[in-house]
Amino acid sequence: MPAARLADYWQAARAVKRHRVEIRGVFGFREATRADEEALTAWLAEEVCPVELGADELVDAVLVRCRALQIEPPGRIERIVGSARARCEQRFCAQTVERLGSRCVARLEALVDEETVGLSGQGLLAQLKADRGRVGLETLLREIDELAAVRGLELPADLFADCSEKLVDAWRARAARLYPSDLRASPVPIRLTLLGALCRKRQSEITDALVDLLIGLVHKVNATPEQRVEKTLTDDLKRVRAKHGILLPAGSRRRGAAGRGGPPGPVSRGR
């Protein structure tokens, strides 16, 4: 049959419906019901969404699940994926707020207050988003102050203990892109989860950055005097006359001259 006839085939709704029933019967599949859609949504929200964030990957997971259950994929897969992601987000935010506690919640809420100013003259939230800059003593001290401020929030140690790093990184990146006004406009559970993810990840990043900064600073401190001393010695050496005679021992000069077949030269004495 020519390929153009397929357009006529899809217009025959009765034939298409009958053929799909026959195909499902041959392969042992069945149509998806509303209960199946709800089960797929719950499974996706609990098992897949916490570890897989891409929409295309979630759609592929639904198709694989339907094939394993021998269910014809429903026509509203995108809606199932959206519902599962929203449900996963709600559960994640509720769990985070519960683990934070009232005191930590109050400290995080103070981060988005316009009047909250940190040690460097700017808000702590802005410091957490800022780049650390070049390696130097000033940067090292600023990072130490920032780490002390983040530790002062007293985030629970198990805040994201059973969560995937990919999920926490996604929320941290999302928080870094938002302005304080955007955070204040967000619902409270979402705002606290964003701030918690940002502070938790920044605490780990600052600790690693401090180690790198300390190592780089030590290398910089060691390299500068060595270069200065080498330059000074080289300049002094260039200004000395008969430097080879001064640096080499007398015995080495005699042996070198004897090995070349000539008489030992006079011993040069430096001034």
Secondary structure, DSSP 8 states (H G I E B T S, - for coil): --TTHHHHHHH-HHHHHHHHHHHHHHHT-B---HHHHHHHHHHIIIIITTT---HHHHHHHHHHHHHHHTB---S-HHHHHHHHHHHHHHHHHHHHHHHHHHHHHHHHHHHT-TT---TTSS-HHHHHHS---SSSHHHHHHHHHHHHHHHTT---TTTTTTS-HHHHHHHHHHHHHS-HHHHHHS-HHHHHHHHHHHHHHHHHHHHHHHHHHHHHHHHHHHHHHHHHHHHHHHHHHHH-TTHHHHHS-HHHHHHHHHHTTS---------
